[in-house]
Amino acid sequence: MALGPGKYDDVCTRVRGMVGLTELPETGGGVMLIVVGGDKGDGFACQSDLVTLLTLADYLENVARQIREHGVGGNA
């Protein structure tokens, strides 16, 4: 994972503003954007405080588990 602005960082910044995180709090806030098939190719951007960043792996594992449990056509 590279540090600093990436190819979808500008979109991530806009989403942060849309959800009321124009200024990242010291703890408990952030946005992670995952793009598949975008105009700049696949990629992701993450803007968060350190506490949130350190919990993202657990959160993503939970999301992955839910996707696998529901499978195609399931309700999330």
PDB file as gemmi writes it, atoms N, CA and C in Angstrom:
CRYST1    1.000    1.000    1.000  90.00  90.00  90.00 P 1                      
ATOM      1  N   MET A   1       0.840  -1.169   0.000  1.00  0.00           N  
ATOM      2  CA  MET A   1       0.000   0.000   0.000  1.00  0.00           C  
ATOM      3  C   MET A   1       0.886   1.233   0.000  1.00  0.00           C  
ATOM      4  N   ALA A   2       0.725   2.050  -0.986  1.00  0.00           N  
ATOM      5  CA  ALA A   2       1.503   3.278  -1.075  1.00  0.00           C  
ATOM      6  C   ALA A   2       0.916   4.353  -0.164  1.00  0.00           C  
ATOM      7  N   LEU A   3       1.778   5.164   0.383  1.00  0.00           N  
ATOM      8  CA  LEU A   3       1.314   6.298   1.168  1.00  0.00           C  
ATOM      9  C   LEU A   3       1.261   7.517   0.267  1.00  0.00           C  
ATOM     10  N   GLY A   4       0.325   8.404   0.553  1.00  0.00           N  
ATOM     11  CA  GLY A   4       0.201   9.603  -0.262  1.00  0.00           C  
ATOM     12  C   GLY A   4      -0.872   9.447  -1.306  1.00  0.00           C  
ATOM     13  N   PRO A   5      -1.094  10.510  -2.064  1.00  0.00           N  
ATOM     14  CA  PRO A   5      -2.173  10.506  -3.053  1.00  0.00           C  
ATOM     15  C   PRO A   5      -2.009   9.416  -4.106  1.00  0.00           C  
ATOM     16  N   GLY A   6      -3.106   8.743  -4.419  1.00  0.00           N  
ATOM     17  CA  GLY A   6      -3.133   7.731  -5.461  1.00  0.00           C  
ATOM     18  C   GLY A   6      -4.092   8.143  -6.555  1.00  0.00           C  
ATOM     19  N   LYS A   7      -4.348   7.225  -7.471  1.00  0.00           N  
ATOM     20  CA  LYS A   7      -5.156   7.573  -8.638  1.00  0.00           C  
ATOM     21  C   LYS A   7      -6.619   7.856  -8.315  1.00  0.00           C  
ATOM     22  N   TYR A   8      -7.141   7.407  -7.187  1.00  0.00           N  
ATOM     23  CA  TYR A   8      -8.525   7.695  -6.813  1.00  0.00           C  
ATOM     24  C   TYR A   8      -8.621   8.539  -5.545  1.00  0.00           C  
ATOM     25  N   ASP A   9      -7.522   9.153  -5.148  1.00  0.00           N  
ATOM     26  CA  ASP A   9      -7.514   9.964  -3.935  1.00  0.00           C  
ATOM     27  C   ASP A   9      -8.456  11.158  -4.034  1.00  0.00           C  
ATOM     28  N   ASP A  10      -8.554  11.766  -5.220  1.00  0.00           N  
ATOM     29  CA  ASP A  10      -9.442  12.918  -5.379  1.00  0.00           C  
ATOM     30  C   ASP A  10     -10.903  12.526  -5.167  1.00  0.00           C  
ATOM     31  N   VAL A  11     -11.285  11.352  -5.632  1.00  0.00           N  
ATOM     32  CA  VAL A  11     -12.660  10.875  -5.443  1.00  0.00           C  
ATOM     33  C   VAL A  11     -12.904  10.571  -3.964  1.00  0.00           C  
ATOM     34  N   CYS A  12     -11.928   9.965  -3.318  1.00  0.00           N  
ATOM     35  CA  CYS A  12     -12.037   9.651  -1.891  1.00  0.00           C  
ATOM     36  C   CYS A  12     -12.214  10.934  -1.077  1.00  0.00           C  
ATOM     37  N   THR A  13     -11.495  11.976  -1.440  1.00  0.00           N  
ATOM     38  CA  THR A  13     -11.628  13.260  -0.761  1.00  0.00           C  
ATOM     39  C   THR A  13     -13.041  13.810  -0.921  1.00  0.00           C  
ATOM     40  N   ARG A  14     -13.601  13.706  -2.122  1.00  0.00           N  
ATOM     41  CA  ARG A  14     -14.966  14.178  -2.352  1.00  0.00           C  
ATOM     42  C   ARG A  14     -15.976  13.377  -1.526  1.00  0.00           C  
ATOM     43  N   VAL A  15     -15.801  12.062  -1.473  1.00  0.00           N  
ATOM     44  CA  VAL A  15     -16.711  11.220  -0.678  1.00  0.00           C  
ATOM     45  C   VAL A  15     -16.611  11.590   0.793  1.00  0.00           C  
ATOM     46  N   ARG A  16     -15.402  11.811   1.273  1.00  0.00           N  
ATOM     47  CA  ARG A  16     -15.215  12.234   2.672  1.00  0.00           C  
ATOM     48  C   ARG A  16     -16.051  13.465   2.967  1.00  0.00           C  
ATOM     49  N   GLY A  17     -16.028  14.439   2.072  1.00  0.00           N  
ATOM     50  CA  GLY A  17     -16.829  15.647   2.260  1.00  0.00           C  
ATOM     51  C   GLY A  17     -18.314  15.369   2.232  1.00  0.00           C  
ATOM     52  N   MET A  18     -18.726  14.442   1.370  1.00  0.00           N  
ATOM     53  CA  MET A  18     -20.142  14.103   1.231  1.00  0.00           C  
ATOM     54  C   MET A  18     -20.712  13.449   2.496  1.00  0.00           C  
ATOM     55  N   VAL A  19     -19.856  12.792   3.270  1.00  0.00           N  
ATOM     56  CA  VAL A  19     -20.331  12.114   4.483  1.00  0.00           C  
ATOM     57  C   VAL A  19     -19.975  12.881   5.753  1.00  0.00           C  
ATOM     58  N   GLY A  20     -19.550  14.136   5.589  1.00  0.00           N  
ATOM     59  CA  GLY A  20     -19.315  14.989   6.748  1.00  0.00           C  
ATOM     60  C   GLY A  20     -17.966  14.838   7.407  1.00  0.00           C  
ATOM     61  N   LEU A  21     -17.006  14.274   6.708  1.00  0.00           N  
ATOM     62  CA  LEU A  21     -15.659  14.125   7.269  1.00  0.00           C  
ATOM     63  C   LEU A  21     -14.676  15.048   6.552  1.00  0.00           C  
ATOM     64  N   THR A  22     -15.056  16.315   6.426  1.00  0.00           N  
ATOM     65  CA  THR A  22     -14.176  17.244   5.716  1.00  0.00           C  
ATOM     66  C   THR A  22     -12.837  17.386   6.424  1.00  0.00           C  
ATOM     67  N   GLU A  23     -12.864  17.323   7.735  1.00  0.00           N  
ATOM     68  CA  GLU A  23     -11.625  17.280   8.521  1.00  0.00           C  
ATOM     69  C   GLU A  23     -11.603  15.934   9.229  1.00  0.00           C  
ATOM     70  N   LEU A  24     -10.519  15.187   9.050  1.00  0.00           N  
ATOM     71  CA  LEU A  24     -10.449  13.884   9.718  1.00  0.00           C  
ATOM     72  C   LEU A  24     -10.308  14.087  11.223  1.00  0.00           C  
ATOM     73  N   PRO A  25     -11.165  13.440  11.997  1.00  0.00           N  
ATOM     74  CA  PRO A  25     -11.019  13.526  13.452  1.00  0.00           C  
ATOM     75  C   PRO A  25      -9.782  12.775  13.902  1.00  0.00           C  
ATOM     76  N   GLU A  26      -9.346  13.055  15.122  1.00  0.00           N  
ATOM     77  CA  GLU A  26      -8.162  12.355  15.630  1.00  0.00           C  
ATOM     78  C   GLU A  26      -8.414  10.868  15.781  1.00  0.00           C  
ATOM     79  N   THR A  27      -9.632  10.490  16.112  1.00  0.00           N  
ATOM     80  CA  THR A  27      -9.988   9.079  16.206  1.00  0.00           C  
ATOM     81  C   THR A  27     -11.389   8.861  15.657  1.00  0.00           C  
ATOM     82  N   GLY A  28     -11.574   7.720  15.031  1.00  0.00           N  
ATOM     83  CA  GLY A  28     -12.906   7.286  14.664  1.00  0.00           C  
ATOM     84  C   GLY A  28     -13.503   7.808  13.387  1.00  0.00           C  
ATOM     85  N   GLY A  29     -12.734   7.976  12.349  1.00  0.00           N  
ATOM     86  CA  GLY A  29     -13.356   8.398  11.114  1.00  0.00           C  
ATOM     87  C   GLY A  29     -12.489   8.164   9.899  1.00  0.00           C  
ATOM     88  N   GLY A  30     -13.141   7.974   8.780  1.00  0.00           N  
ATOM     89  CA  GLY A  30     -12.396   7.809   7.543  1.00  0.00           C  
ATOM     90  C   GLY A  30     -13.253   7.227   6.447  1.00  0.00           C  
ATOM     91  N   VAL A  31     -12.662   7.147   5.267  1.00  0.00           N  
ATOM     92  CA  VAL A  31     -13.331   6.620   4.087  1.00  0.00           C  
ATOM     93  C   VAL A  31     -12.360   5.711   3.352  1.00  0.00           C  
ATOM     94  N   MET A  32     -12.867   4.567   2.904  1.00  0.00           N  
ATOM     95  CA  MET A  32     -12.099   3.705   2.023  1.00  0.00           C  
ATOM     96  C   MET A  32     -12.935   3.486   0.780  1.00  0.00           C  
ATOM     97  N   LEU A  33     -12.340   3.753  -0.362  1.00  0.00           N  
ATOM     98  CA  LEU A  33     -13.011   3.623  -1.642  1.00  0.00           C  
ATOM     99  C   LEU A  33     -12.334   2.513  -2.421  1.00  0.00           C  
ATOM    100  N   ILE A  34     -13.115   1.540  -2.888  1.00  0.00           N  
ATOM    101  CA  ILE A  34     -12.595   0.449  -3.709  1.00  0.00           C  
ATOM    102  C   ILE A  34     -13.226   0.578  -5.084  1.00  0.00           C  
ATOM    103  N   VAL A  35     -12.388   0.631  -6.109  1.00  0.00           N  
ATOM    104  CA  VAL A  35     -12.861   0.808  -7.484  1.00  0.00           C  
ATOM    105  C   VAL A  35     -12.473  -0.414  -8.305  1.00  0.00           C  
ATOM    106  N   VAL A  36     -13.453  -0.998  -8.970  1.00  0.00           N  
ATOM    107  CA  VAL A  36     -13.215  -2.129  -9.871  1.00  0.00           C  
ATOM    108  C   VAL A  36     -13.698  -1.706 -11.247  1.00  0.00           C  
ATOM    109  N   GLY A  37     -12.795  -1.663 -12.200  1.00  0.00           N  
ATOM    110  CA  GLY A  37     -13.155  -1.297 -13.560  1.00  0.00           C  
ATOM    111  C   GLY A  37     -13.351   0.186 -13.789  1.00  0.00           C  
ATOM    112  N   GLY A  38     -12.746   1.019 -12.988  1.00  0.00           N  
ATOM    113  CA  GLY A  38     -12.883   2.460 -13.155  1.00  0.00           C  
ATOM    114  C   GLY A  38     -12.106   2.982 -14.354  1.00  0.00           C  
ATOM    115  N   ASP A  39     -12.294   4.264 -14.656  1.00  0.00           N  
ATOM    116  CA  ASP A  39     -11.621   4.851 -15.813  1.00  0.00           C  
ATOM    117  C   ASP A  39     -10.105   4.928 -15.651  1.00  0.00           C  
ATOM    118  N   LYS A  40      -9.628   4.769 -14.419  1.00  0.00           N  
ATOM    119  CA  LYS A  40      -8.178   4.727 -14.164  1.00  0.00           C  
ATOM    120  C   LYS A  40      -7.729   3.310 -13.803  1.00  0.00           C  
ATOM    121  N   GLY A  41      -8.587   2.331 -14.071  1.00  0.00           N  
ATOM    122  CA  GLY A  41      -8.288   0.950 -13.713  1.00  0.00           C  
ATOM    123  C   GLY A  41      -8.773   0.637 -12.310  1.00  0.00           C  
ATOM    124  N   ASP A  42      -8.465  -0.562 -11.859  1.00  0.00           N  
ATOM    125  CA  ASP A  42      -8.828  -0.975 -10.508  1.00  0.00           C  
ATOM    126  C   ASP A  42      -7.939  -0.247  -9.501  1.00  0.00           C  
ATOM    127  N   GLY A  43      -8.454  -0.047  -8.317  1.00  0.00           N  
ATOM    128  CA  GLY A  43      -7.642   0.576  -7.289  1.00  0.00           C  
ATOM    129  C   GLY A  43      -8.454   0.886  -6.056  1.00  0.00           C  
ATOM    130  N   PHE A  44      -7.782   1.486  -5.099  1.00  0.00           N  
ATOM    131  CA  PHE A  44      -8.475   1.913  -3.892  1.00  0.00           C  
ATOM    132  C   PHE A  44      -7.787   3.137  -3.325  1.00  0.00           C  
ATOM    133  N   ALA A  45      -8.527   3.845  -2.502  1.00  0.00           N  
ATOM    134  CA  ALA A  45      -7.989   4.996  -1.786  1.00  0.00           C  
ATOM    135  C   ALA A  45      -8.518   4.931  -0.364  1.00  0.00           C  
ATOM    136  N   CYS A  46      -7.705   5.334   0.564  1.00  0.00           N  
ATOM    137  CA  CYS A  46      -8.109   5.332   1.968  1.00  0.00           C  
ATOM    138  C   CYS A  46      -7.636   6.625   2.615  1.00  0.00           C  
ATOM    139  N   GLN A  47      -8.541   7.287   3.306  1.00  0.00           N  
ATOM    140  CA  GLN A  47      -8.209   8.483   4.070  1.00  0.00           C  
ATOM    141  C   GLN A  47      -8.851   8.319   5.435  1.00  0.00           C  
ATOM    142  N   SER A  48      -8.037   8.149   6.457  1.00  0.00           N  
ATOM    143  CA  SER A  48      -8.568   7.930   7.797  1.00  0.00           C  
ATOM    144  C   SER A  48      -7.523   8.296   8.837  1.00  0.00           C  
ATOM    145  N   ASP A  49      -7.997   8.342  10.063  1.00  0.00           N  
ATOM    146  CA  ASP A  49      -7.066   8.493  11.168  1.00  0.00           C  
ATOM    147  C   ASP A  49      -6.414   7.141  11.429  1.00  0.00           C  
ATOM    148  N   LEU A  50      -5.371   7.105  12.221  1.00  0.00           N  
ATOM    149  CA  LEU A  50      -4.614   5.872  12.464  1.00  0.00           C  
ATOM    150  C   LEU A  50      -5.459   4.793  13.131  1.00  0.00           C  
ATOM    151  N   VAL A  51      -6.277   5.162  14.100  1.00  0.00           N  
ATOM    152  CA  VAL A  51      -7.099   4.173  14.804  1.00  0.00           C  
ATOM    153  C   VAL A  51      -8.024   3.459  13.823  1.00  0.00           C  
ATOM    154  N   THR A  52      -8.676   4.224  12.959  1.00  0.00           N  
ATOM    155  CA  THR A  52      -9.571   3.638  11.959  1.00  0.00           C  
ATOM    156  C   THR A  52      -8.787   2.779  10.983  1.00  0.00           C  
ATOM    157  N   LEU A  53      -7.651   3.269  10.523  1.00  0.00           N  
ATOM    158  CA  LEU A  53      -6.824   2.508   9.589  1.00  0.00           C  
ATOM    159  C   LEU A  53      -6.468   1.142  10.164  1.00  0.00           C  
ATOM    160  N   LEU A  54      -6.133   1.093  11.438  1.00  0.00           N  
ATOM    161  CA  LEU A  54      -5.732  -0.167  12.058  1.00  0.00           C  
ATOM    162  C   LEU A  54      -6.889  -1.142  12.232  1.00  0.00           C  
ATOM    163  N   THR A  55      -8.136  -0.669  12.140  1.00  0.00           N  
ATOM    164  CA  THR A  55      -9.295  -1.560  12.260  1.00  0.00           C  
ATOM    165  C   THR A  55      -9.850  -1.978  10.896  1.00  0.00           C  
ATOM    166  N   LEU A  56      -9.338  -1.389   9.816  1.00  0.00           N  
ATOM    167  CA  LEU A  56      -9.887  -1.677   8.493  1.00  0.00           C  
ATOM    168  C   LEU A  56      -9.752  -3.138   8.078  1.00  0.00           C  
ATOM    169  N   ALA A  57      -8.645  -3.789   8.397  1.00  0.00           N  
ATOM    170  CA  ALA A  57      -8.471  -5.190   7.999  1.00  0.00           C  
ATOM    171  C   ALA A  57      -9.577  -6.057   8.603  1.00  0.00           C  
ATOM    172  N   ASP A  58      -9.870  -5.857   9.880  1.00  0.00           N  
ATOM    173  CA  ASP A  58     -10.951  -6.622  10.514  1.00  0.00           C  
ATOM    174  C   ASP A  58     -12.294  -6.316   9.864  1.00  0.00           C  
ATOM    175  N   TYR A  59     -12.532  -5.047   9.576  1.00  0.00           N  
ATOM    176  CA  TYR A  59     -13.784  -4.652   8.947  1.00  0.00           C  
ATOM    177  C   TYR A  59     -13.926  -5.291   7.562  1.00  0.00           C  
ATOM    178  N   LEU A  60     -12.860  -5.241   6.775  1.00  0.00           N  
ATOM    179  CA  LEU A  60     -12.904  -5.825   5.430  1.00  0.00           C  
ATOM    180  C   LEU A  60     -13.073  -7.340   5.477  1.00  0.00           C  
ATOM    181  N   GLU A  61     -12.455  -7.996   6.452  1.00  0.00           N  
ATOM    182  CA  GLU A  61     -12.652  -9.443   6.611  1.00  0.00           C  
ATOM    183  C   GLU A  61     -14.104  -9.751   6.926  1.00  0.00           C  
ATOM    184  N   ASN A  62     -14.756  -8.924   7.728  1.00  0.00           N  
ATOM    185  CA  ASN A  62     -16.166  -9.105   8.053  1.00  0.00           C  
ATOM    186  C   ASN A  62     -17.031  -8.920   6.801  1.00  0.00           C  
ATOM    187  N   VAL A  63     -16.733  -7.904   6.007  1.00  0.00           N  
ATOM    188  CA  VAL A  63     -17.475  -7.676   4.764  1.00  0.00           C  
ATOM    189  C   VAL A  63     -17.285  -8.864   3.823  1.00  0.00           C  
ATOM    190  N   ALA A  64     -16.048  -9.351   3.689  1.00  0.00           N  
ATOM    191  CA  ALA A  64     -15.776 -10.495   2.816  1.00  0.00           C  
ATOM    192  C   ALA A  64     -16.556 -11.727   3.281  1.00  0.00           C  
ATOM    193  N   ARG A  65     -16.622 -11.950   4.581  1.00  0.00           N  
ATOM    194  CA  ARG A  65     -17.375 -13.087   5.121  1.00  0.00           C  
ATOM    195  C   ARG A  65     -18.848 -12.966   4.767  1.00  0.00           C  
ATOM    196  N   GLN A  66     -19.398 -11.759   4.892  1.00  0.00           N  
ATOM    197  CA  GLN A  66     -20.807 -11.556   4.569  1.00  0.00           C  
ATOM    198  C   GLN A  66     -21.071 -11.787   3.084  1.00  0.00           C  
ATOM    199  N   ILE A  67     -20.172 -11.343   2.230  1.00  0.00           N  
ATOM    200  CA  ILE A  67     -20.333 -11.567   0.790  1.00  0.00           C  
ATOM    201  C   ILE A  67     -20.320 -13.064   0.494  1.00  0.00           C  
ATOM    202  N   ARG A  68     -19.393 -13.787   1.092  1.00  0.00           N  
ATOM    203  CA  ARG A  68     -19.314 -15.235   0.852  1.00  0.00           C  
ATOM    204  C   ARG A  68     -20.549 -15.953   1.383  1.00  0.00           C  
ATOM    205  N   GLU A  69     -21.061 -15.532   2.547  1.00  0.00           N  
ATOM    206  CA  GLU A  69     -22.239 -16.173   3.123  1.00  0.00           C  
ATOM    207  C   GLU A  69     -23.481 -15.963   2.276  1.00  0.00           C  
ATOM    208  N   HIS A  70     -23.640 -14.763   1.745  1.00  0.00           N  
ATOM    209  CA  HIS A  70     -24.845 -14.449   0.975  1.00  0.00           C  
ATOM    210  C   HIS A  70     -24.736 -14.889  -0.472  1.00  0.00           C  
ATOM    211  N   GLY A  71     -23.530 -14.914  -1.003  1.00  0.00           N  
ATOM    212  CA  GLY A  71     -23.338 -15.350  -2.373  1.00  0.00           C  
ATOM    213  C   GLY A  71     -24.096 -14.514  -3.377  1.00  0.00           C  
ATOM    214  N   VAL A  72     -24.106 -14.976  -4.592  1.00  0.00           N  
ATOM    215  CA  VAL A  72     -24.802 -14.258  -5.666  1.00  0.00           C  
ATOM    216  C   VAL A  72     -26.298 -14.283  -5.408  1.00  0.00           C  
ATOM    217  N   GLY A  73     -26.927 -13.124  -5.497  1.00  0.00           N  
ATOM    218  CA  GLY A  73     -28.365 -13.029  -5.333  1.00  0.00           C  
ATOM    219  C   GLY A  73     -28.833 -12.966  -3.901  1.00  0.00           C  
ATOM    220  N   GLY A  74     -27.895 -13.036  -2.927  1.00  0.00           N  
ATOM    221  CA  GLY A  74     -28.294 -12.956  -1.533  1.00  0.00           C  
ATOM    222  C   GLY A  74     -28.542 -11.536  -1.100  1.00  0.00           C  
ATOM    223  N   ASN A  75     -29.165 -11.364   0.037  1.00  0.00           N  
ATOM    224  CA  ASN A  75     -29.410 -10.032   0.587  1.00  0.00           C  
ATOM    225  C   ASN A  75     -28.373  -9.736   1.635  1.00  0.00           C  
ATOM    226  N   ALA A  76     -27.697  -8.601   1.478  1.00  0.00           N  
ATOM    227  CA  ALA A  76     -26.659  -8.205   2.432  1.00  0.00           C  
ATOM    228  C   ALA A  76     -27.272  -7.566   3.659  1.00  0.00           C  
TER     229      ALA A  76                                                      
END                                                                             
